[in-house]
Amino acid sequence: MLADEVTFLLRPRPGGWLVDGTVGMGGHAERLLERAGGDTRLLGIDRDPDALVRAARHLARFGARVVLEHGSFRHLGALASRAGVDHAAAVLLDLGLSSYQIDESGRGFSFQGAEPLDMRFDPTEGRTAAELLSRLTADEIARVLIEFGEERHAHRIARALVEQRRRAPVRTAADLVSVVKRAVPRAAWSKRTHVATRTFQAVRMAVNDEPDALAEALPQAAALLEDGGRLGVISFHSGEDRVVKRAFRSLAGRGFVELEPSPVTAGREETAHNPRARSAKLRVLARQEAA
């Protein structure tokens, strides 16, 4: 997603290191390595162990130029240090779900099936979405839906979830979809997006503590940049974009500059081919060259 824009704006150069803090299946990493050429190396990080297996296969042709680490980008500094990366020419964070996670992971990221309601990026740690929703009060659920999903019907959905819990646990993605559909008046359903989209997004973000992880990662990513190095962040939610914008603005004038005042978005051709790209926003921060 936004692969051309990422490759152009991050301007990877021959030699040194690139860091992909959300390597996923390796698509962006591949493009960056191809653009940089030479002996450029890439550190790929991901919370999802399945993603790392797929990335290893996809990037195998680059051999020892690629180093993969399992972990969260909230520990970016420590993971980079462990891999021997002191400075990087470019750092990328893509905050979206991969097509594999949505379509094939079986962890309840998609509202299209009856998968277990897990939603953890790393299935080895933390509480599942089902566990989270079984413990929160109606007010706490509503707060999650408002803060992370900007869901207008948050209180209706939260009350419906608590009522459903009294009858039977909400264990699968299909269970959650059913509750949302009952709670939201049909007249309020969007024609462009599924009625449960915002609920699923909000619950996933809460399960994985995504906003706090992002806020912790950004200063570490900026600190890794060498002179002239660039940090790119692709966000899909206005709350995420606000976190990025706030962090970039706080660094501006302190040796960093934001390349574009407004985020870069996907073109018409990409959104026609991939509707998920409609909400993607790319912001890029550069460390200024030494005088």
DRENDO-747171 format. One record per residue: residue in three letters; x, y, z of N, C-alpha, C in turn. Coordinates in pm, whole numbers, plus 50000, padded with zeros to 5 digits. Layout:
% DRENDO-747171
ALAXYZXYZXYZ ...
***
This chain:
% DRENDO-747171
MET500844988150000500005000050000500885012550000 LEU500545022149911501355034249894502825030849868 ALA503065019549800504435014849781505265024749701 ASP504705030249594505465039949513505785052449594 GLU504795057149669505005069349749506035067049859 VAL505975055449923506945052150029508355051649971 THR508505044649860509835043149800510405056549756 PHE509555065049698510015078149652510375087349768 LEU509505088149868509705097849976510755093550078 LEU510895080450102511915076050197513315076250135 ARG513365076050002514635078149930515765069449985 PRO515565056249989516625047650044517895048549959 ARG519045049050027520325050949959521185038449974 PRO522125036449881523015024849891523845025250019 GLY524035013550077524845012550199524015015150323 GLY524505010650436523835013150563522595004550583 TRP521725009350672520565001650717519255008550683 LEU518255000250655516855004250652516154996350761 VAL515105002250820514334995250924512864995550888 ASP512254983850878510804982650858510234977150988 GLY509594985751065509094981951196507834973751194 THR507254972151076506044963951057506224956350926 VAL507174947350922507604941550795506514933350728 GLY505584927750806504474920450747504944909450654 MET504434909450531504814899350434506014903650350 GLY506554915450377507794919650312507644928050188 GLY506444932650156506224940250034506984953450029 HIS506804961750132507524974450136509034972150147 ALA509424962350228510844959450246511504955950113 GLU510824947950033511354944149903511564956449814 ARG510574965149809510684977049725511824986149771 LEU511964987849902513014996449955514404990749926 LEU514564977749941515854971449912516194972449764 GLU515204970449679515434971549535515854985749498 ARG515184995549557515505009549526516895013349577 ALA517235008849696518525012549755519685005749683 GLY519534992949654520584985549586521834984149670 GLY522934980949603524224979849671524204969749783 ASP524884973349891524964964250005524064968750119 THR523034976450087522074980850188521464968850259 ARG521344969850390520724959250470519414964250529 LEU518544954850563517234958450618516944950350743 LEU516524957250847516014950950969514504951150961 GLY513894939250960512444938150958511924933251092 ILE510964940551148510414937451280508914935051266 ASP508384925351339506934923451341506524916251468 ARG505334919751518504784913051636504214899451602 ASP503864897551476503184885351432504204875151384 PRO504404864151458505384854151415505064848051279 ASP503784846651246503424841351115503874850751004 ALA503774863851028504214873550928505704872250902 LEU506484869851006507934868650989508294856450905 VAL507544845650921507784833750838507544837050692 ARG506464844150665506144847950527507144858050473 ALA507554867550556508544877350513509864870650479 ALA510264860850560511514853650534511494846850397 ARG510354840950363510234834650231510274845050120 HIS509524855950140509394866150036510724873250009 LEU511524874950114512764882650102514004873750094 ALA513804860850074514924851250077516014854649976 ARG515644860449862516644863149758517664873649800 PHE517334881449905518284891549951519304885850049 GLY519114873350089520084866550173520384873750302 ALA521674875250332522114881150459521874896150467 ARG521364902050359521034916350365519804918950451 VAL519044908450483517824909950562517984903150698 VAL517654910550803517634905250940516214906950993 LEU515604896351044514234896851095514224894851246 GLU513414903151314513304902351460511824901851499 HIS511504893051593510144892251646510014901951763 GLY509044910951755508824920351864507964931951820 SER507614940451915506794952251888507674964351860 PHE507214972951770507994984951742508044994551860 ARG507254991951965507375000352084508724998152151 HIS509404987152114510764984352163511784985852050 LEU511514995051960512314996551839513794998651869 GLY514085007251965515485010151998516224997752043 ALA515614989952132516254977852184516404967252075 LEU515384965751990515454955851883516524959651781 ALA516634972551750517674977051657519054974751715 SER519204977851844520504975951909520894961151908 ARG519924952351933520194938051934520654933151797 ALA520154939651691520524935751555521784942851507 GLY522344951451592523554958651554523314970951469 VAL522094976451476521744988251397521875000751485 ASP522865009151456523055021551532522305033151468 HIS522325033651336521665044351261521035038351136 ALA519975044951088519285040050969519045051450872 ALA519115048250742518815058150639517315060350625 ALA516525050150662515075051350653514435041750751 VAL513325046150810512515037850899511065038850852 LEU510385027550845508985027250802508135020150906 LEU506975026150936505955019751020504645020150942 ASP504105008550910502825007350840501825001750941 LEU500865010050982499985006451092498774998251051 GLY498684994550924497534987050878497684972050894 LEU496574965050880496584950450879497024945450742 SER497694934250738498044928250609496844920350557 SER496854917950426495774910050368495754895950428 TYR496924890650462496984877450525496264877650660 GLN496534887850741495904888450873494384889150862 ILE493904896750766492464898350749491834885750692 ASP492454880350589491804869650511492164855450554 GLU493344853550616493804839850636494254836450778 SER494454846350864495074843350993494174835251086 GLY492844836451068491924829151154491824834651295 ARG492204847651313492204853551447491084863651469 GLY490124863851380488974872551403489154886851362 PHE490144889951278490314903651230489234907351130 SER488704897451060487674899850959486294897251017 PHE485334905350974483954903151019483194894250921 GLN483914887550832483254879450731483044864850773 GLY483674860550883483564846450918483284844051065 ALA483324831351104483044827451242484324823651314 GLU485394831251289486684828351352486664831751500 PRO487514825451580487634829251721487994844051733 LEU487404850751829487614865151846488904867351925 ASP490024866651854491344867851914491884882051896 MET492204885651772492644899051731494034903051781 ARG494774894051842496134897551884497084896651765 PHE497934906751749498984905751648499954894551686 ASP500284893851813501164883251863500314873551945 PRO499974861951890499094852651961499724846052082 THR500974849552113501644843652230501544852452353 GLU500964864452341500924873252458499644881352463 GLY499284885452585498144894352604496794887352603 ARG495744895452627494374890352629493764890652491 THR492924881052461492204880952334491084891252338 ALA490534894052221489394903152213488204897652289 ALA487984884552281486874878452354487044880252504 GLU488264878552553488534880352696488334894852737 LEU488804904052654488654918252685487174922052694 LEU486394917952594484984921552592484184914652701 SER484694903852755483984896852863484194903652998 ARG485194912353008485554918253137485204933053150 LEU485164940153039484914954553046483454957553078 THR483214968553148481854973253172481324979753044 ALA480034982653043479434989252927480085002752902 ASP480335010353009480975023452993482385022152937 GLU483115011952982484485009852933484495005652786 ILE483554997152749483444993152608483115005252521 ALA482165013252566481785025152490482975034552472 ARG483775035952578484945044852570485925039852464 VAL486145026652459487025020752358486495023552218 LEU485195021552198484605023252066484645037752020 ILE484505047052113484565061252079485995065752052 GLU486895062152143488275066952133489025060952015 PHE488845047951991489625041151889488865038751759 GLY487535039951764486745037451644485885048951600 GLU485765059251685484895070651656483505065751615 GLU483035055651688481755049251659480625057451722 ARG479715062551637478615070951685477625063351771 HIS477525050451750476565042251824477255034151933 ALA478325039551987479145032252084478345027552205 HIS477525036252261476795032452383475745021652354 ARG475085022552240474125012152201474834998552189 ILE475974998652120476714986252098477234980752231 ALA477734989552315478264985152445477174978652530 ARG476004984952534474894979152612474474965652554 ALA474444964852421474054952352357475054941152386 LEU476334944552392477364934552425477184929252567 VAL476924938252660476744934052799475494925352813 GLU474424929152742473194921152745473444907252685 GLN474194906852575474504894052511475314885052604 ARG476244890952679477074883252772476234875852875 ARG475114881652912474254875153012473634862452957 ARG473454862052824472864850252761473914840152719 ALA474984845052656476054836152608477284844552578 PRO478474838952593479694846552567479814850652420 VAL480474861952398480804866452262482184860552231 ARG482184849652156483434842052136484014843151996 THR483174846251897483644846251758483394859751691 ALA484054861551576483824873751498482354874751458 ALA481754863551423480344863451385479454867751502 ASP479804863651624479044867851742479064883051755 LEU480254889051738480394903551753479634910851643 VAL479724906051521478984912151411477494911851439 SER477004900651489475574899251518475114909451622 VAL475924911551725475574921351829475524935351770 VAL476534938851690476574952351631475374954551540 LYS475044944651460473904946051369472594948151444 ARG472454941351557471234943051637471194956851703 ALA472374962051738472434974451815472284986951728 VAL472794986551607472794998551521471554998451432 PRO470765009051434469575009551348469955007751201 ARG469174999751130469524996850991469625009650908 ALA468845019550939468885032150864470245039050876 ALA471005035450980472305041751002473455033850939 TRP473155022550876474215014450816474775021450692 SER476075021850679476725028050564476655018850443 LYS476555024750326476565016750202477995013450159 ARG478975021050210480365019250166481155009750257 THR480835009750385481615001550479480674992950563 HIS481184981750609480414972550692480054979350823 VAL478874976550873478384982950995479294980251115 ALA480034969151113480894965651227482344970151210 THR482654977151102484044980951074484674988651189 ARG484004998951237484585007351342484714999751474 THR483764991051502483834983051625485034973651621 PHE485204966751510486344957551497487664965051507 GLN487744976551443488964984551449489274988651592 ALA488264993451663488474998251800488894987051893 VAL488234975651883488564964351971489984959451942 ARG490324958451814491684954251777492734963751833 MET492494976751822493454986551872493604985652023 ALA492504982852092492564981352238493314968652277 VAL493024957752208493674944952239495194946152225 ASN495644953052121497074953952093497734966652147 ASP496964974752220497494987052279498204995452173 GLU497574996852058498235002951943498575017751960 PRO497685026252012498045040452023499255042952114 ASP499305036252228500435038152320501725032652259 ALA501625021252191502805015452127503365025052022 LEU502465031351946502895040851843503555053051905 ALA502935058452009503505070252075504895067452132 GLU505095055252180506415051552233507425049152122 ALA506965044252008507875040651899508425052651824 LEU507625063051807508015074151719509305081151762 PRO509485084751890510755090951929511955081651908 GLN511745068751929512835059051908513195058251759 ALA512175058451674512415057751530513165070151482 ALA512755081851531513425094251493514875094251539 ALA515115089051659516475088851714517395079751633 LEU516835069951563517645060751483518145066951353 LEU517485077451307517805082851175519195089051170 GLU519925085951065521195092551040520915106150976 ASP521915114550960521715127550895521115125450756 GLY520015132250729519315130650602518385118750598 GLY518355110750705517485099150710516025102950722 ARG515135093850683513705096950679512875086150749 LEU511845090850819510885082250888509525083750822 GLY508965072750774507635072850715506655064850799 VAL505455070250819504415063250894503135063350812 ILE502575051450789501295050150721500235047050826 SER499255055850840498175053850936496855052050862 PHE495855046550933494565043650871493395048950955 HIS493685056051059492665060451154493035074451199 SER492055083051212492345097051245493065098251379 GLY492765089251473493455089551602494925086451588 GLU495245076451504496655073251478497345085051411 ASP496685090851313497295102151241497555113851334 ARG496675115951431496905126851527498145124151612 VAL498335111551652499525107951730500785110851648 VAL500775106951520501925109151433502165124051412 LYS501095131251381501225145651355501765152951478 ARG501255149251595501715155651719503205152851743 ALA503615140351722505025136751743505925143951644 PHE505515144451517506335150951415506445165951443 ARG505335172051481505375186551509506265189551629 SER506285180551727507125182951845508605181851811 LEU508935174151707510335172451666510785183151567 ALA509825189351498510175199551399510915211051466 GLY511975215451402512785226351459513835221651556 ARG513845208651585514855202951676515725193051599 GLY516075197151479516905188651394516125180051297 PHE514785181751296513935173951206512995183351131 VAL512525178751016511555186450938510545176850875 GLU509265180550880508245172450814508225176250667 LEU508285166250578508455169050436507215175150372 GLU506045170850414504795175950357503895180750471 PRO503255192450456502375197250563501115188750579 SER500695182250470499525173550473499955159350438 PRO499235149450490499625135550459499425132150312 VAL500255123150263500135117950127499105106650128 THR498215106550031497175096350023497285088449893 ALA496585077349887496645068749769495945075249651 GLY496455072449532495845077749410494615069949369 ARG493935075149269492675069149224492875054849175 GLU493975052449105494225039049050494395028849162 GLU495145032449267495365022949376494075020449454 THR493295030949481492065028949558491035020849479 ALA491065022149346490155014049264490544999349272 HIS491844996849275492354983049282492264977349424 ASN492464986149524492484981849664491704991849749 PRO490414989549771489594999049847490125001649988 ARG490914992350045491464994450179492425006250183 ALA492925010250066493895021350060493235034950076 ARG491895035350072491215048350078491565056250203 SER491725049350314491965056450441493435057650477 ALA494335053050390495765053350420496325067550410 LYS497125071350510497795084450511499265082450544 LEU500125088150461501565087050481502135100550521 ARG502825100850635503575112650677505055109050683 VAL505915118550646507355115950641508105126950715 LEU508995122750803509845131750881511295129350840 ALA512075139950825513485138550786514385145050891 ARG515495138150921516515144451004517345153550913 GLN517535165850955518255175450874519725171550861 GLU520295174650746521705172050722522555180650814 ALA523665175250859524585183050943525165194550862 ALA525325206050925525845217950856527305215850819 
***
